[in-house]
Amino acid sequence: MNIKHIWNITDNDTVIVGLGRFVAFYKLFPYISPYIIFLSIVIVLLITRVYLIKKDYIDYILVIFISFFAGLKRPFSCDLIGYKWMFENYENLSLINTEPIFLLIAKIVHLFTDNYIFFFLIYEILTIILIYLSIKKIFKEPNDSYILSWFTFISFPFLFLNSFGVLLRQVLAMALFIYAILNWFDGGKKKSFLFFILSMLSHYSAIFAFFILCFTYILYHKVDFIRKNIKYILIFLIIFSILFSTYFVKLLLIINYIPLIGNIFEKYLIYFHAKEVTPVVKLLTFNFFGLLAIIFINNEGKENRDKLFRYYCMLFVVGVVLLNSTCAYGPISRMSFYYLVFIIILIPYISMCFYKYIQNINFFIYTLLLIIFLYGLFYIDPSNGNYPFLPCQSLFCEFFYNIFD
C-alpha cells in the first residue's frame, strides 16, 4: 500500500528530520490507530496484572500479545526484506558473515515450514520473553514501576519498534545482554556467562559491548579514584564524546588491522563510511536522561537495590557516551543500544526518587513516553524517505487499512 499516494504526501514531507517528522501528522493520523489500540491493550493488561488480577498468567497473555502483534508481519523495511532473503537462503550463508543463532533459528523453522513469517515470530517471542524476564528480575513484584518499565520499552523506538521492523538480530542480542548483566548481579554468574555468549552468537557487535562492559566494570570496582569521582568523570565523558565524536570513529578503524577480528567484522566496516547523522532530538533526549542518571548515581540510598540501580544508571550513561561518540554514523551508533536499554530501569527509578516530591511525576513521564512513541512511528527510512512503520504492517492490522482503501 502506497501511503504517499493515499494521503497525497510529497517527498518534501518525508525527508525532514528532528521535529519535522511530524510535518505530515494530520495526514497520517488515521494510520496510527492500530498502534494506539495496541498500546491501550498493553496498558489494560498491565493495570489488570498490578491492581486487579495478581496472577502470572496475565504476564503470559501480555508477552503473547506483544509477540504476536509485532511478530506476525510482512517484510516492510529494508532490514526485514534482507532477513527474509537470508532466511530463504540460509544454507548458503557462512558463520563469518551470519551469526549462529540466526542460522539455527532459520534451520529449525525450515524443519516445519518455509514461511518467513514464522521466522519473524520466533525472533519476536524470544526478544519479548527476555525483556519480560529482565523486568521481572528488576521488579520482583509487579507494581507501578513494573508498568512504567514496560511502557518505556514500548515507547522508545530503539527497543520495541526496532524489534518490530528493523534490527531483529541486534534487539535479541540486546535483550540477551541485559538479562546476562542482571543475572550477574543477582548471583547467577554461570547463567550470566551463558547469556553473554548467546548474545554474541546472536549479533557479533555484542562482542564489543562485552569488552566495554568488562573494561567499565574493572575500572569502577578496582580503581577507587574513579568510583569516588564517577559523577564528574561521566559528565566529562559526555562533553568530550560530543566534541570529539569524529576522532572516536576514526580510531575504531584500527579493527580492520586486527587478525581474525578484522575478518569477522569486515561486513560492518562499511558502516564507518556511511554517514547518517543522528537526529538532534534523539541526542537531546538521551543526554537529558543521561544527566538525570548521573544525578542518581550519587543517591545516598543504602539498600542493595539502590546500589544496583546506581550502577545501572552508570551503564546507561556509558550508552549515552557511545551514542554521542558515533552520532555522525547512524549504523555504528547502534552499539550504544546495549547500554541505552537500561532506560527501562532508569525511568522507573526516576519516578521512585521523585514521587515523594512531585506526586504527579508519573503523569508527566507517561505523557513524555507517549510523545516519544508517536515520534518513533514517524521514523523516516534514510534509504528511501518513507515512513516504514506507517501504515502498521502487523497482520493483525490489515483490516484497519481496508477501511481506508
Salt bridges, closest charged atoms under 4 A:
ASP11 OD1 - LYS4 NZ 2.87
ASP13 OD2 - LYS27 NZ 3.45
ASP56 OD1 - ARG49 NH2 2.88
ASP56 OD1 - LYS136 NZ 3.57
ASP59 OD2 - ARG49 NE 2.91
GLU88 OE2 - LYS84 NZ 2.91
GLU99 OE1 - ARG169 NH1 2.61
ASP114 OD1 - HIS110 ND1 2.86
GLU124 OE1 - LYS73 NZ 3.53
ASP186 OD2 - LYS137 NZ 3.09
ASP186 OD1 - LYS140 NZ 3.93
ASP224 OD1 - ARG227 NH2 2.31
GLU398 OE2 - ARG74 NE 2.82
